[in-house]
Structure formats: structure tokens, C-alpha cells
Amino acid sequence: MPLSNLAIQRAKPRAQAYKLFDEKGLFALVTPRGSKLWRFKYRFLGKEKLLSLGSYPDISLAAARERRDGLRRLVASGIDPSTQRRAERRALASRNENTFGAIALEWVASRSVAWVPDHAKRQEARLQRHVLPFLGDKAIEDIEPTEIVLTLRRIESGGAPETATRVLSIVRQICRYAIQTARLTSDPSANLGGVLAPPPKRHLAAITTPEKIGPLLVKLEAFAGSPWVKAALKLAPVLFVRPGELRKMQWMHINLEAAEWQLPLSKTQGELTVPLPRQAVEILKNLQPITGHSVYVFPNARSATRPMSENAILAALRSLDISADETTAHGFRAMARTILDEVLGFRPDIIEHQLGHAVRDPLGRAYNRTTFIGERRTMMQAWADYLDTLLVETTTSSTETIL
């Protein structure tokens, strides 16, 4: 007798699981916990087999019978439903491995070996925020160029055209990686050049005239916060490294006797030898008794195991009434580049070396990071002396004005 809805609704759990039979191989298995699970029993090539069809009431009696009838038709056609289900699951698993999201994260992992950690984090963060919510679950071979454009337009309309340009570059690299690893045959991002409006060029504020540098240095000298933030403020214009490189300075990379800092570069692999002028050595020697117990020269206020925050120098500048329109932490690099060239007359290639930029010889080969170390040592001392002169002249001028 076929199973009825009323019978399955009234079925109560027992100490042992039991079956409520319908017909044509369909039955409901009632478990001791009260679950009612649909099962389909059939024979294929003389062997008895069993398939799960879901649970009641998510799958109604009528729906379970429809599934059973579909499976019986497969058996009648000479197809084993169990074998087909396994094939479908394998295809789904393969499809999941070929989603844009899976390949994107695989690409990040493969490239992270050559990237510095911060860059790897930024690349993955851009994907997680701007791309994967919209394209992550799609099979990469199914993605259309228009879908990529729509994703980029969302970023643009959010007021981040530069991010949209970076994201397009990332998507292109992921598609090329998918082609290289035989997951994609045609690149949907290949013809998207020009789809984005060029991002507006923005120049970070910087003071590049001698008459304005002196007053800036006077303000920096007046900072009354923590000694390590003050030391960082004083070293920033003297060493003109990238802000992230300065705040992550470690004592283990500094040789005060040799007056050198072996700086791990944040933009590229490798390191740069930074000659330390005597003013920088003096600042570091004075700071060492205070933060020398930490890994970092400028430790975080909350934990000596981390460097000070990205906003520490910025906040210090703002506390001194130095606005973003006047200069930024990155602006010290532009200041040094301009004055060293136009005022102090040092060669541009020497300056570029000290900035940590790739400088190439006439054959196109990149110079070693220790190249021109003698010239750069002379330049760094001349630069520090020049800043001292501007500071003294400005301070003297201000005192004479008051008198």
C-alpha cells in the first residue's frame, strides 16, 4: 500500500531506525532522533543499490516520488543513477576549482613568494572587496567582458578611479594565469584597454623651496610628543625614505659604528644601503636607551612587538599645524629630490639610487643597491648639514625678529 502524507506526518521516532515503504523502491527512513529521510532502492546489473533523495518535509512525498521516477527512467535507459551522481559531483567540484574566486586566490598565493607581505595583503584585499563579491562564484570561462566592466564601473562610481585601474590590472593578470594553467582559453579582459577614464594625476604635497624648509624644520623641532615619534619626525626629512620603511625600521638592520642602515625595500625585493649622516647617528644613539629593547626603532605605543601606526607621523604633523596641503610624510622625498638636484647639484642618478628607485647602466642592467655608496654617503651628509643650516638660520632670524 502506497505511503500517505498523514502516515509520514504521524510517524514517531523509535529506539531503532525503521522504514515507511511507499512503492517502486521509495521509502522513508525514520531515525531515533525523529528525522525522516527519503531513500530509493533499486537494482542495477543484478546488484542492489541505495540513493538518498533528501529529507521530509523539505522534500514532500510528491517531490520524492518525482525524483524516484526520474531515477527509474535512468535505470531503464541503462544508466546507473549512483554513477551519474558521482560524475555530477566531480563536475561540480571541478567547476568550483575553476571559479574566478578560486583561481584568483591561487594566483595571489603563487605570487606572494615574490611579493613583500604588505603588497600581498593589499592585492588580496582589493580582490576581496571589489571583485570576488561579484565575480568570485562564477566559472572563469563563463565571465563576459561586460561583467568585468560593470565591476570596474562600481569602483569608479564609488569615487576610486585609481583603484579601478589597479583592479583591472589584477583581473588581467589572473586571466593570464588561468590561461597559463589551462583553465581558460580566451581572455575576457584582453580588449578592455581604454574602458576606464584615466585617473586624475595627484601630486603629494611637498615643500621644495629653501625659504619654506627652514620654518618646517623649526616646527618639527617643537614637537612635544613621545621621544620615538619625535625622533621619527626628525629623521624623516634627513633620510627621506618611504614612510612605511621609516616606521618599520629595526635595530637589527642598523650599524651605528659603520653609520649604515640595511633597509629592506618595501616596493621591490632586496635591500638598500642607507648611509647615516652624523645627525641621524646621534638621533638613533639618543633613542636606543628608550626603544632598544624593542625589535623596532619606533615601536607601537600599545605593543613593542609592532611598529608604530601608519598615522603616527601624519598625526604628529597635523598636531604641529602642518596641513595636508603643505606637506605629507611622503613629501620629504620630493623635497630632497628637488633640493639635492637644483640647489646642491648632486647627480640625478645618485639621488635616484638613494630614493630606492631602480637605476640602470647603459646596457639596461639595474645597478646593485650598494652602487655609488661613497658618493651617496657624501650626499647624505651634505643634505643633513644643509638642513641644519636652514634650521639654524630660521631660528636665528626668528629670534632677531622678536628682539
C-alpha positions as CSV (number, residue, x, y, z in Angstrom):
1,M,0.0,0.0,0.0
2,P,1.4,3.4,-1.0
3,L,2.6,5.8,1.7
4,S,0.3,8.7,2.6
5,N,1.2,12.2,3.8
6,L,-0.8,11.6,7.0
7,A,1.2,8.4,7.8
8,I,4.5,10.1,7.4
9,Q,3.4,13.1,9.5
10,R,2.3,10.8,12.3
11,A,5.4,8.6,12.3
12,K,7.2,8.8,15.7
13,P,10.8,8.0,16.4
14,R,11.7,4.7,18.0
15,A,14.8,3.3,19.7
16,Q,15.9,1.9,16.3
17,A,15.5,3.4,12.9
18,Y,12.7,2.0,10.8
19,K,11.3,2.3,7.3
20,L,7.9,3.5,5.9
21,F,7.6,2.0,2.5
22,D,5.9,3.7,-0.4
23,E,6.3,1.8,-3.7
24,K,8.7,1.2,-6.6
25,G,11.7,1.3,-4.3
26,L,10.9,4.6,-2.4
27,F,10.7,4.6,1.4
28,A,11.2,7.0,4.3
29,L,13.8,6.1,7.0
30,V,12.6,7.3,10.4
31,T,15.7,7.8,12.7
32,P,15.7,7.6,16.5
33,R,16.1,11.4,16.5
34,G,12.9,11.8,14.5
35,S,14.4,12.7,11.1
36,K,12.5,11.3,8.1
37,L,14.9,10.6,5.3
38,W,13.9,9.6,1.7
39,R,15.7,6.7,0.2
40,F,15.4,5.0,-3.2
41,K,16.4,1.3,-3.5
42,Y,17.0,-0.1,-7.0
43,R,18.9,-2.9,-8.8
44,F,21.5,-2.3,-11.5
45,L,23.3,-5.2,-13.3
46,G,21.9,-7.5,-10.6
47,K,23.3,-5.5,-7.7
48,E,21.1,-3.8,-5.1
49,K,21.9,-0.1,-4.6
50,L,20.6,2.8,-2.5
51,L,20.3,6.5,-3.1
52,S,19.4,9.4,-0.8
53,L,16.8,11.8,-2.0
54,G,16.7,14.4,0.8
55,S,14.6,14.7,3.9
56,Y,10.9,15.2,4.8
57,P,9.3,17.8,4.9
58,D,11.9,19.7,2.8
59,I,11.2,17.2,0.1
60,S,7.5,16.4,0.1
61,L,6.0,13.0,-0.7
62,A,5.1,14.1,-4.2
63,A,8.6,15.6,-4.9
64,A,10.2,12.4,-3.6
65,R,8.1,10.3,-6.0
66,E,9.1,12.6,-8.9
67,R,12.8,12.1,-8.1
68,R,12.2,8.3,-7.8
69,D,10.5,8.2,-11.2
70,G,13.3,10.2,-12.8
71,L,15.9,7.7,-11.4
72,R,13.9,4.7,-12.6
73,R,13.9,6.2,-16.1
74,L,17.7,6.3,-15.9
75,V,17.9,2.7,-14.9
76,A,15.6,1.7,-17.7
77,S,17.9,3.5,-20.1
78,G,20.9,1.6,-18.9
79,I,22.4,4.4,-16.7
80,D,23.4,3.8,-13.1
81,P,22.0,6.8,-11.1
82,S,24.7,6.3,-8.4
83,T,27.5,6.6,-11.1
84,Q,25.8,9.6,-12.7
85,R,25.5,11.4,-9.3
86,R,29.2,10.8,-8.6
87,A,30.1,12.2,-12.0
88,E,27.9,15.3,-11.4
89,R,29.6,15.9,-8.1
90,R,33.0,15.6,-9.7
91,A,32.0,18.1,-12.3
92,L,30.7,20.5,-9.7
93,A,33.9,20.2,-7.7
94,S,35.9,20.8,-10.8
95,R,33.7,23.8,-11.6
96,N,34.2,25.2,-8.1
97,E,38.0,24.9,-8.6
98,N,37.7,26.8,-11.8
99,T,35.7,29.7,-10.4
100,F,37.2,33.1,-10.7
101,G,37.5,33.4,-6.9
102,A,39.4,30.1,-6.5
103,I,41.8,30.9,-9.3
104,A,42.3,34.5,-8.0
105,L,43.3,33.3,-4.6
106,E,45.5,30.7,-6.1
107,W,47.2,33.4,-8.2
108,V,47.8,35.5,-5.0
109,A,49.3,32.6,-3.3
110,S,51.6,31.8,-6.2
111,R,52.8,35.4,-6.5
112,S,53.2,36.0,-2.7
113,V,56.5,34.3,-2.7
114,A,58.0,37.2,-4.7
115,W,56.0,40.0,-3.1
116,V,56.6,41.7,0.2
117,P,53.9,40.9,2.7
118,D,52.2,44.3,2.6
119,H,51.8,44.2,-1.1
120,A,50.3,40.7,-1.0
121,K,47.8,41.8,1.6
122,R,46.8,44.9,-0.5
123,Q,46.3,42.7,-3.6
124,E,44.1,40.2,-1.8
125,A,42.2,43.0,0.0
126,R,41.3,44.6,-3.4
127,L,40.1,41.3,-4.7
128,Q,38.0,40.5,-1.6
129,R,36.4,44.0,-1.5
130,H,35.9,44.9,-5.2
131,V,35.9,41.7,-7.3
132,L,35.1,38.5,-5.5
133,P,31.6,39.5,-4.2
134,F,30.6,40.0,-7.9
135,L,32.7,37.5,-9.9
136,G,34.1,35.1,-7.3
137,D,31.5,32.3,-7.7
138,K,31.4,32.4,-11.5
139,A,33.3,29.8,-13.6
140,I,36.1,31.8,-15.1
141,E,35.3,30.6,-18.6
142,D,31.7,31.9,-18.3
143,I,32.7,35.5,-17.4
144,E,31.9,38.1,-20.1
145,P,33.9,41.3,-20.7
146,T,30.7,43.3,-19.8
147,E,30.7,41.7,-16.3
148,I,34.3,42.9,-15.7
149,V,33.4,46.4,-17.0
150,L,30.4,46.5,-14.6
151,T,32.6,45.5,-11.7
152,L,35.1,48.3,-12.6
153,R,32.3,50.8,-13.0
154,R,31.1,50.1,-9.5
155,I,34.6,51.1,-8.2
156,E,34.7,54.2,-10.4
157,S,31.3,55.4,-9.3
158,G,32.4,55.0,-5.7
159,G,35.0,57.7,-6.3
160,A,38.1,55.5,-6.6
161,P,39.2,55.7,-10.3
162,E,42.8,54.8,-9.3
163,T,41.6,51.6,-7.6
164,A,39.6,50.7,-10.6
165,T,42.7,50.9,-12.8
166,R,44.6,48.7,-10.3
167,V,41.8,46.2,-10.2
168,L,41.7,45.9,-14.0
169,S,45.4,45.1,-13.9
170,I,44.8,42.5,-11.3
171,V,42.0,40.9,-13.2
172,R,44.1,40.8,-16.4
173,Q,46.9,39.0,-14.5
174,I,44.5,36.5,-13.1
175,C,43.1,35.7,-16.5
176,R,46.6,35.3,-18.0
177,Y,47.4,32.9,-15.1
178,A,44.2,30.9,-15.8
179,I,45.3,30.6,-19.5
180,Q,48.8,29.5,-18.4
181,T,47.3,26.8,-16.1
182,A,44.8,25.5,-18.7
183,R,41.7,26.8,-17.0
184,L,40.8,29.4,-19.6
185,T,41.2,29.6,-23.4
186,S,40.1,33.1,-24.2
187,D,40.9,36.2,-22.0
188,P,37.7,38.2,-21.3
189,S,39.8,41.2,-20.1
190,A,42.0,41.3,-23.2
191,N,40.2,44.1,-25.0
192,L,39.3,46.4,-22.1
193,G,42.0,48.9,-22.7
194,G,40.6,52.4,-22.6
195,V,37.4,51.3,-20.9
196,L,38.3,53.4,-17.8
197,A,38.8,57.1,-17.8
198,P,42.5,58.0,-16.9
199,P,42.6,58.7,-13.1
200,P,43.4,62.3,-12.3
201,K,47.1,62.9,-11.6
202,R,47.6,63.7,-7.9
203,H,50.8,65.1,-6.6
204,L,51.5,64.6,-2.9
205,A,52.1,68.0,-1.2
206,A,55.7,68.8,-0.6
207,I,57.8,71.8,0.3
208,T,60.6,72.2,-2.3
209,T,61.8,75.8,-1.7
210,P,64.6,76.6,0.8
211,E,62.8,79.5,2.3
212,K,59.9,77.2,3.4
213,I,62.0,74.3,4.5
214,G,63.5,76.2,7.5
215,P,60.2,77.0,9.1
216,L,59.1,73.4,8.6
217,L,62.1,72.1,10.5
218,V,61.5,74.6,13.3
219,K,58.0,73.2,13.7
220,L,59.4,69.6,13.8
221,E,61.8,70.6,16.5
222,A,58.9,71.9,18.6
223,F,57.1,68.5,18.7
224,A,56.5,67.6,22.3
225,G,55.1,64.1,22.0
226,S,56.7,60.7,22.6
227,P,60.5,60.6,22.1
228,W,60.3,57.9,19.4
229,V,57.7,59.8,17.3
230,K,59.8,63.0,17.6
231,A,62.9,61.0,16.5
232,A,61.0,59.7,13.5
233,L,59.9,63.2,12.7
234,K,63.5,64.5,12.8
235,L,64.8,61.5,10.7
236,A,62.0,61.7,8.1
237,P,63.5,64.7,6.2
238,V,67.1,63.7,6.8
239,L,66.8,60.1,5.4
240,F,63.8,60.7,3.0
241,V,62.9,57.1,2.8
242,R,59.3,55.9,2.3
243,P,57.1,56.5,5.3
244,G,56.4,52.7,5.7
245,E,60.1,52.0,5.6
246,L,60.9,54.5,8.3
247,R,58.2,53.4,10.7
248,K,59.3,49.7,10.3
249,M,63.0,50.5,10.9
250,Q,64.5,47.7,13.0
251,W,67.5,47.9,15.3
252,M,68.9,44.7,13.8
253,H,69.3,46.4,10.5
254,I,71.3,49.4,11.9
255,N,75.1,49.6,12.3
256,L,75.8,52.7,14.2
257,E,79.5,52.2,14.1
258,A,79.6,51.9,10.4
259,A,76.8,54.6,10.1
260,E,74.7,52.4,7.8
261,W,71.1,51.1,7.7
262,Q,70.4,48.0,5.6
263,L,66.9,48.9,4.5
264,P,64.6,46.1,3.2
265,L,62.8,47.9,0.4
266,S,59.0,47.9,0.5
267,K,58.5,48.4,-3.2
268,T,60.8,45.8,-4.6
269,Q,62.7,42.7,-3.4
270,G,66.1,43.3,-2.0
271,E,67.6,46.0,0.3
272,L,69.2,49.4,0.1
273,T,72.3,50.5,2.0
274,V,71.4,53.9,3.5
275,P,74.4,55.9,4.7
276,L,73.6,57.5,8.0
277,P,74.9,61.1,8.4
278,R,76.2,62.0,11.8
279,Q,73.0,63.8,12.7
280,A,71.0,60.6,12.1
281,V,73.5,58.5,14.2
282,E,73.1,61.0,17.0
283,I,69.3,60.8,17.0
284,L,69.5,57.0,17.0
285,K,72.0,56.8,19.8
286,N,69.9,59.0,21.9
287,L,66.8,56.9,21.2
288,Q,68.5,53.5,21.7
289,P,68.2,53.5,25.5
290,I,64.5,54.1,25.2
291,T,63.4,51.7,22.5
292,G,66.5,49.5,22.1
293,H,64.7,46.7,23.9
294,S,62.2,46.5,21.0
295,V,62.6,44.9,17.6
296,Y,61.5,48.3,16.2
297,V,63.2,51.6,16.5
298,F,59.8,53.2,16.6
299,P,57.6,50.8,18.4
300,N,53.8,50.9,18.7
301,A,52.5,52.7,21.8
302,R,50.5,49.6,22.7
303,S,53.0,46.8,21.9
304,A,56.8,46.8,21.5
305,T,56.4,43.9,19.1
306,R,54.8,46.0,16.4
307,P,55.9,49.2,14.7
308,M,54.2,52.5,15.3
309,S,51.0,53.0,13.4
310,E,50.8,54.4,9.8
311,N,49.1,57.5,11.1
312,A,51.6,58.3,13.9
313,I,53.8,60.7,11.8
314,L,50.7,62.1,10.0
315,A,49.0,62.9,13.3
316,A,52.2,64.5,14.6
317,L,52.4,66.7,11.5
318,R,48.8,67.8,12.0
319,S,49.4,68.5,15.7
320,L,52.1,71.0,14.6
321,D,49.6,72.7,12.3
322,I,51.3,71.3,9.2
323,S,48.3,70.7,6.9
324,A,48.0,68.1,4.1
325,D,48.2,70.9,1.6
326,E,51.5,71.9,3.0
327,T,53.4,68.6,3.1
328,T,52.9,64.9,3.8
329,A,55.2,62.2,5.3
330,H,55.9,61.2,1.7
331,G,56.6,64.8,0.7
332,F,60.1,64.7,2.3
333,R,61.2,62.5,-0.6
334,A,60.2,65.1,-3.2
335,M,61.8,67.8,-1.1
336,A,65.1,66.0,-1.0
337,R,65.0,65.1,-4.7
338,T,64.4,68.7,-5.7
339,I,66.9,70.4,-3.4
340,L,69.7,67.9,-3.9
341,D,69.4,68.4,-7.7
342,E,68.6,72.0,-8.1
343,V,70.4,73.6,-5.1
344,L,73.1,71.2,-4.0
345,G,73.9,70.0,-7.5
346,F,74.1,66.2,-7.0
347,R,73.7,63.9,-10.0
348,P,70.2,62.7,-10.6
349,D,71.3,59.0,-10.8
350,I,72.9,59.3,-7.4
351,I,69.7,60.8,-6.0
352,E,67.5,58.1,-7.6
353,H,69.7,55.4,-6.1
354,Q,69.3,56.9,-2.7
355,L,65.5,57.1,-3.2
356,G,65.5,53.3,-3.7
357,H,64.5,53.6,-7.4
358,A,65.8,51.2,-10.0
359,V,68.7,52.9,-11.9
360,R,70.1,51.2,-14.9
361,D,73.5,51.2,-16.6
362,P,73.9,52.0,-20.4
363,L,73.2,48.3,-21.2
364,G,69.9,48.4,-19.3
365,R,71.0,46.4,-16.3
366,A,69.9,47.5,-12.8
367,Y,72.7,48.7,-10.6
368,N,73.4,47.0,-7.3
369,R,71.8,48.7,-4.3
370,T,75.3,49.4,-2.9
371,T,76.4,51.2,-6.1
372,F,77.8,54.7,-5.6
373,I,77.9,54.2,-1.8
374,G,80.8,56.6,-1.5
375,E,79.0,59.4,-3.4
376,R,75.8,58.7,-1.6
377,R,77.5,58.9,1.8
378,T,78.9,62.3,0.8
379,M,75.5,63.4,-0.5
380,M,73.6,62.3,2.7
381,Q,76.0,64.2,4.9
382,A,75.8,67.3,2.7
383,W,72.0,67.1,2.8
384,A,71.9,66.7,6.6
385,D,74.3,69.7,7.0
386,Y,72.2,71.7,4.7
387,L,69.0,71.1,6.7
388,D,70.9,72.0,9.9
389,T,72.0,75.3,8.3
390,L,68.4,76.1,7.3
391,L,67.2,75.3,10.8
392,V,69.8,77.5,12.5
393,E,69.2,80.4,10.0
394,T,65.5,80.2,10.6
395,T,65.8,80.0,14.3
396,T,68.3,82.9,14.4
397,S,66.1,85.0,12.1
398,S,63.0,84.4,14.3
399,T,65.0,85.3,17.5
400,E,66.2,88.6,15.9
401,T,62.7,89.4,14.8
402,I,61.4,89.0,18.3
403,L,64.2,91.1,19.7
